[in-house]
Amino acid sequence: MGHKAGFVNILGHPNVGKSTLMNLLTGEKLSIITAKAQTTRHRILGIVNGTDYQIVYSDTPGILKPHYKLHKSMMKFVDSALQDADVFLYMTEVGENGFEEDVIRKIQKSGKPLILIINKVDLVKPEEAEQKILFWKNQFPGAEVIPVAAALNYNVDKVTESVLRLLPENPPYFEKDDELSDRPLRFFISEIIREKIFIQFTKEVPYSTEVVVESYKEGEKITVIAATIFVERETQKAIILGHKGAAIKKLGMAARKDIEAFIGAKVYLELSIKVSDDWRQDERQLKRFGYEA
């Protein structure tokens, strides 16, 4: 048998655990994880190499109805994932009965294999989980249905086994070196900071922020990183700063700890905040932040 390689694209509604699954499948924390929906904004590739295979996993934003130009751009990442997949992973959870008919129709029309993953089966009784499996098998007779508990790493190995079985024969898409993703290091640093914003702040503030790493300088003893947090309102800037700068200091400490673990070096992190009015509706700003207009 020859070499296997392909794009395995993860789709589903927001907050069903796609990012947790992505990180487990790749063995690295490439996608940020919070309890809030719509955390993932970009399409992130995670590359897993074996002796005779290369799996290119793709985590996409959760499927939603756009309310901002930012959301429209996020859904373009979903569209691209629908076009280049060799295997689809559509993720749902035990509490869901609905699905995106338009997306599923496109998957079925593509003729590519579909693995339907039911997450959070640890939250229900075994008989309820069995009922869910039967429900989804009836909905999609041609799909393989796998129950998982991503938070507990339960049955995730079964997903990998199924992916490897369905992967087509191809040469590697990426060089088999130490690269874990097609994204640059600065992207992941900005995502770590953004994750901490989602964890620390509530309501609209996290959704109104974007993070840009302005500089990254490696030294012999410490790596110096400067990043800017963009918000839409002066009031949001005041919230992130906090009383006498306490909130941004707490944010910086939490982000620095994870960045140090990610890059394997001591870090000095400098955070600043700028107001960019209504950037989620501004095509020029969206392009600057790496979104398609």
Order of alpha helices (4+ residues) and beta strands (2+ residues): beta-alpha-beta-beta-alpha-beta-alpha-beta-alpha-beta-alpha-alpha-beta-beta-alpha-alpha-beta-alpha
